[in-house]
Amino acid sequence: MAADFERLKHHKNFIGGQWGDAASGGTIDVVNPATMGSIGTVPNGEKQDAQAAVDAAADAFETFRHSGVTQRVQLLRDLHSALMDNQNELAHLLV
């Protein structure tokens, strides 16, 4: 399990279907409040990162809104499968 968490120490933003750092390159330490030790980093997103995410979401919506019910149901089923396939790792991250 330790190896799994090692790869999760340095998070990235997911914008427009791609993982990336904050435009500024800055990061923020994530601190475990029980030990006050750093458990990883996250991008220090700023206004341009938020705007890029909003723009990407608007672009995605233009395609998604024209999709049919069958396609939307399949997307939800795929999401459910991904959550179930990774439920142990997700539980450890959330706890």
C-alpha positions in Angstrom: 0.0 0.0 0.0 2.9 2.4 0.7 3.9 2.3 -2.9 0.4 3.3 -4.0 0.5 6.3 -1.7 4.0 7.3 -2.8 2.7 8.0 -6.4 -0.1 10.1 -5.0 2.1 12.5 -3.1 2.4 15.0 -5.9 -1.0 15.8 -7.3 -1.8 17.6 -10.5 -4.8 19.5 -11.9 -7.1 17.7 -14.4 -8.3 20.3 -16.9 -9.5 19.6 -20.4 -8.7 15.9 -20.2 -5.1 16.4 -19.2 -3.1 16.3 -16.0 -0.9 19.3 -15.3 0.7 21.7 -12.9 -0.6 25.1 -11.9 0.2 27.7 -14.5 2.4 29.4 -12.0 4.2 26.2 -11.2 3.5 26.8 -7.5 2.5 24.1 -5.1 0.9 23.9 -1.6 2.0 21.3 1.0 -0.8 19.1 2.3 -0.3 18.6 6.0 -1.5 15.7 8.2 -3.1 17.5 11.1 -2.3 14.6 13.5 1.4 14.7 12.9 1.8 18.2 11.2 4.0 16.4 8.7 3.7 16.9 4.9 1.9 14.1 3.1 2.1 15.6 -0.4 1.6 18.6 -2.5 -1.2 20.0 -4.7 -1.0 22.7 -7.4 -1.4 26.2 -6.2 -4.1 27.1 -8.7 -4.8 30.7 -9.3 -7.3 32.7 -11.4 -6.0 31.5 -14.8 -6.1 27.9 -13.7 -9.7 28.3 -12.6 -10.6 30.1 -15.9 -9.0 27.2 -17.8 -11.1 24.7 -15.9 -14.3 26.7 -16.5 -13.5 27.1 -20.2 -12.8 23.3 -20.5 -16.0 22.5 -18.7 -18.0 24.8 -21.0 -16.4 23.1 -24.1 -17.2 19.7 -22.8 -20.8 20.6 -22.1 -21.3 21.6 -25.7 -20.5 18.0 -26.7 -22.2 16.4 -23.8 -25.5 18.2 -24.1 -26.0 16.7 -27.5 -25.4 13.2 -26.3 -28.3 10.8 -26.0 -29.7 9.1 -23.0 -28.0 5.8 -23.8 -24.6 7.5 -24.0 -25.1 9.3 -20.7 -26.2 6.1 -19.0 -23.1 4.4 -20.2 -20.9 7.2 -18.8 -22.6 6.8 -15.4 -22.1 3.1 -15.5 -18.4 3.5 -16.4 -18.0 6.0 -13.5 -19.6 3.5 -11.2 -17.3 0.7 -12.3 -14.2 2.9 -11.9 -15.3 3.9 -8.4 -15.9 0.2 -7.4 -12.7 -0.9 -9.0 -10.8 1.6 -6.9 -12.9 1.7 -3.7 -10.2 0.6 -1.3 -7.7 3.2 -2.5 -10.4 5.9 -2.5 -11.4 4.9 1.0 -7.8 5.2 2.3 -7.4 8.6 0.6 -10.6 10.0 2.1 -9.9 8.7 5.6 
